[in-house]
Amino acid sequence: MNFMKRMISLIMLVAICVGILPIHQAEAASSVNIMSYNLKNTNYSFSKVTSMVKSASADVVGMQEVTTLQQTGMTLAMKKAGYGIVKGKARGTNSWKEGNEYNPIYYKTSKLSVYAQGTFWLSDTPTKASKFSDSAYNRICTWACFQIKGTNDYFLMFNTHLDFTDAVKVKQLNVILTQAVAKEAHYIKTKNRIVITGDLNANSSSTVCKYLQGDAKFNGSANTITKTRFDEARQIAKKVISNSFGNINTQPASNPTGDIDHIYVTSAGFTCNSYQVISNAAGSDHLPIVAKLTFK
């Protein structure tokens, strides 16, 4: 009997060596491709948008300035392309006036499941339609907790569009960071895996963005809300892909030196393999940006 066991073990070893039997390998780390895109003046060219999204291999798309009518058409087009929606709520109370904008998140249904979702307002009363007294408009953040299908990997995504003055933007960021910390604590499998996307109306070199990263104070106050560092995907990317406009500017027509659209990630939980400003605006005055992330 012992002789037979030794013979079977020897045969299996030889089979592995010559490639007949596979060697068990560690599973590859999960990855997710994140896009941020201010839809704005697309003139309802939804097929152009979905074509651009698919060609960029985006798994998740945080959109901004999506009106009620655009949201309906965009959702139908994205559904045909294999994407679901975290619609969220409109930023205002009257869907046919200025406050009708959404910040929806579209996600590839073949890859991702939505575990939780919601919208909060960037104000002192984030659970209801409202704004800071010095903010020009109601501003919102749509969020979702995603699971990579077939894995135990989760992440949080916050998609937003900030106001205009630095003082207001910092207060709005504080609301987002406070919510992010609370939701990370609640959905414990998302620890150190947070993504913030959106039009921040601020350049990477601004005090506002450096405050978010924890690299600068604003009016003497530092960002002490989160202990986890946020980095801009472009700044930590292993590879930055340039296009005809370079690799920074996201609004070449009206803001030639501006990089106001951003993807921030918790670098403790993600590696950024590549970052790109896509030259195909698909009708918008903003260029989409894509970060390809791998879970650590």
C-alpha positions in Angstrom: 0.0 0.0 0.0 2.8 2.4 0.9 4.5 1.5 -2.4 1.3 2.4 -4.3 1.0 5.8 -2.5 4.6 6.6 -3.3 4.0 5.7 -7.0 0.9 7.9 -7.2 2.7 10.8 -5.6 5.6 10.4 -8.1 3.3 10.2 -11.1 1.5 13.4 -10.0 4.8 15.2 -9.4 6.0 14.2 -12.9 2.6 15.3 -14.4 2.9 18.7 -12.8 6.5 19.1 -14.0 5.6 18.4 -17.6 2.5 20.6 -17.5 -0.3 17.9 -17.5 -1.7 19.0 -14.2 -2.1 22.7 -13.3 -0.3 24.3 -10.3 -2.7 26.3 -8.1 -1.9 29.9 -8.4 -2.9 32.8 -6.2 -5.9 34.7 -7.4 -5.1 38.0 -9.2 -5.9 41.2 -7.3 -9.2 42.8 -8.1 -9.2 45.8 -10.4 -11.6 48.6 -11.4 -11.5 51.3 -14.0 -13.0 54.6 -12.8 -14.2 57.4 -15.0 -15.3 60.9 -14.1 -17.2 62.9 -16.7 -19.0 66.2 -16.6 -21.8 65.6 -19.1 -23.0 69.2 -19.5 -23.4 70.2 -23.2 -23.7 66.8 -24.8 -26.9 67.8 -26.7 -28.3 64.4 -25.9 -25.7 62.5 -28.0 -26.1 59.5 -25.8 -24.8 57.0 -28.3 -21.5 59.0 -28.6 -21.2 58.9 -24.8 -21.8 55.2 -24.4 -19.3 54.5 -27.3 -16.7 56.7 -25.5 -17.3 55.0 -22.2 -17.0 51.5 -23.7 -13.9 52.3 -25.7 -12.3 53.5 -22.4 -13.1 50.2 -20.7 -14.7 52.1 -17.8 -16.3 49.9 -15.1 -17.7 52.8 -13.2 -18.6 56.3 -14.4 -19.3 59.2 -12.1 -21.2 61.9 -14.1 -22.0 65.5 -13.2 -24.4 68.1 -14.5 -26.9 65.6 -15.7 -30.3 67.1 -16.1 -33.6 65.2 -15.6 -34.1 64.8 -19.3 -30.4 63.8 -19.9 -30.6 61.3 -17.1 -33.5 59.5 -18.6 -32.0 59.2 -22.0 -28.5 58.5 -20.7 -29.8 55.7 -18.5 -31.5 54.0 -21.4 -28.4 54.2 -23.6 -26.1 53.0 -20.8 -28.4 50.1 -20.0 -28.2 48.9 -23.6 -24.4 49.1 -23.2 -24.5 46.9 -20.1 -24.4 49.5 -17.3 -26.7 50.0 -14.3 -27.3 53.3 -12.5 -27.1 54.7 -9.0 -29.4 57.6 -9.8 -29.3 59.4 -6.5 -31.4 62.4 -6.0 -31.6 65.8 -7.8 -29.8 68.6 -6.1 -32.8 70.9 -6.0 -36.5 70.7 -5.2 -38.0 71.6 -8.6 -36.9 69.2 -11.3 -37.7 71.6 -14.1 -35.6 74.5 -12.9 -32.0 75.1 -12.0 -31.9 72.5 -9.3 -32.7 69.5 -11.5 -29.1 68.2 -11.8 -28.1 64.8 -10.8 -24.7 63.2 -10.1 -25.4 59.7 -11.1 -23.0 56.8 -11.0 -23.1 54.2 -13.8 -21.6 50.8 -13.3 -20.9 47.7 -15.4 -23.5 45.1 -14.2 -21.4 42.2 -15.4 -18.6 43.1 -13.0 -20.1 45.0 -10.1 -23.0 44.7 -7.6 -24.4 47.6 -5.6 -24.4 46.9 -1.9 -25.6 50.3 -0.7 -26.3 53.7 -2.1 -27.6 57.2 -1.4 -27.3 61.0 -1.8 -26.5 63.7 0.7 -26.4 67.5 0.4 -23.2 69.5 0.9 -24.6 71.6 3.7 -25.2 71.8 7.4 -28.2 69.6 6.9 -27.0 66.9 4.5 -30.2 64.7 4.7 -32.4 67.2 3.0 -32.3 69.6 0.0 -30.2 72.5 1.2 -27.0 74.5 0.8 -24.5 76.5 2.8 -25.7 80.1 3.0 -22.6 81.3 0.9 -23.0 78.6 -1.7 -24.4 79.6 -5.1 -26.4 76.4 -5.6 -27.5 73.3 -3.8 -24.7 70.8 -4.2 -25.0 67.1 -3.8 -22.9 63.9 -3.5 -24.1 60.6 -4.8 -22.4 57.6 -3.2 -22.4 53.8 -3.6 -20.8 50.8 -1.9 -19.8 48.4 -4.7 -18.7 44.8 -4.6 -16.6 43.2 -7.3 -18.6 40.2 -8.3 -17.2 36.8 -7.4 -14.9 38.3 -4.8 -15.0 39.7 -1.3 -13.7 43.0 -2.4 -15.7 46.2 -1.8 -15.1 49.9 -2.3 -16.9 53.2 -1.7 -17.4 55.8 -4.4 -18.4 59.4 -3.9 -19.4 61.5 -6.9 -19.8 65.2 -6.6 -19.7 68.7 -8.1 -18.4 71.5 -5.9 -19.4 75.2 -5.8 -17.2 78.1 -6.8 -15.4 79.8 -3.9 -12.6 78.2 -2.0 -14.2 78.7 1.4 -17.4 77.0 0.3 -15.6 74.2 -1.5 -13.6 73.3 1.7 -16.8 73.2 3.7 -18.3 70.9 1.1 -15.3 68.7 1.1 -15.6 68.4 4.9 -19.1 67.1 4.5 -18.0 64.5 2.0 -15.0 63.4 4.1 -17.2 63.1 7.2 -19.7 61.0 5.3 -16.9 58.9 3.9 -15.4 58.2 7.3 -18.8 57.2 8.7 -19.7 54.9 5.8 -16.2 53.3 5.8 -16.7 52.5 9.5 -20.2 51.1 8.8 -19.2 49.0 5.7 -16.1 47.6 7.2 -15.0 45.7 4.1 -14.4 49.0 2.3 -11.6 49.9 4.7 -9.0 52.1 2.9 -10.9 51.7 -0.4 -12.6 55.0 -1.1 -12.8 56.9 -4.4 -13.9 60.5 -4.9 -14.8 61.6 -8.4 -16.1 64.9 -9.8 -15.8 68.4 -11.0 -14.2 70.1 -8.0 -13.9 73.5 -9.7 -10.4 73.6 -8.5 -7.0 72.8 -10.0 -4.7 70.1 -8.6 -2.3 72.8 -7.3 -5.0 74.7 -5.5 -5.2 75.0 -1.7 -8.6 73.2 -1.9 -7.2 70.1 -3.5 -4.1 70.1 -1.3 -6.4 70.5 1.7 -8.2 67.3 0.6 -4.9 65.5 0.4 -3.9 66.8 3.8 -1.0 68.7 2.3 -2.2 72.3 3.1 -4.2 74.2 5.7 -7.1 76.4 4.7 -7.5 79.6 6.8 -5.3 78.0 9.4 -7.3 74.7 9.6 -6.0 71.4 8.5 -8.0 68.4 7.2 -8.2 66.2 10.3 -11.4 64.4 9.4 -9.8 61.4 7.8 -6.6 59.6 8.8 -6.5 57.9 5.5 -4.6 59.8 2.8 -6.3 60.7 -0.5 -4.1 61.1 -3.5 -5.0 62.3 -7.0 -4.9 59.3 -9.3 -2.8 61.1 -11.9 -0.1 62.0 -9.3 0.3 58.3 -8.2 -0.3 56.6 -11.5 2.4 54.3 -12.8 1.6 55.5 -16.3 0.1 58.8 -17.4 -1.3 58.7 -21.0 -1.2 62.0 -22.9 -3.5 63.1 -25.7 -3.6 66.1 -28.0 -4.4 68.3 -25.0 -1.7 66.9 -22.7 -2.5 64.9 -19.6 -3.9 67.5 -17.2 -6.3 69.9 -18.8 -10.0 68.7 -18.7 -11.7 71.8 -20.1 -9.6 73.0 -23.1 -12.2 75.2 -24.8 -13.3 77.5 -21.9 -10.5 76.9 -19.3 -7.3 76.2 -21.2 -5.1 75.8 -18.1 -7.7 74.1 -15.9 -7.7 70.6 -14.5 -10.9 70.8 -12.5 -12.1 67.2 -13.0 -10.6 64.8 -10.6 -10.3 61.2 -9.3 -9.0 60.9 -5.8 -8.3 57.5 -4.2 -7.1 56.2 -0.8 -3.6 55.2 -1.8 -3.5 52.8 1.1 -6.0 50.6 -0.6 -5.4 51.1 -4.3 -2.6 51.2 -6.8 -3.2 53.4 -9.9 -1.8 51.6 -12.9 -2.7 54.3 -15.4 -4.4 57.7 -15.8 -5.7 59.3 -18.9 -7.5 62.5 -20.0 -9.5 61.2 -23.0 -9.6 63.5 -26.0 -13.1 62.4 -27.0 -15.4 64.8 -25.1 -18.5 63.2 -26.7 -20.2 66.6 -27.0 -19.4 68.0 -23.6 -17.1 70.9 -22.9 -15.3 68.7 -20.3 -13.0 65.9 -21.2 -13.5 62.5 -19.4 -10.7 61.1 -17.2 -10.0 57.5 -16.4 -8.0 55.8 -13.7 -7.3 52.1 -13.8 -7.0 50.9 -10.2 -5.9 47.6 -8.6 -6.8 46.6 -5.1 -3.9 46.3 -2.6 
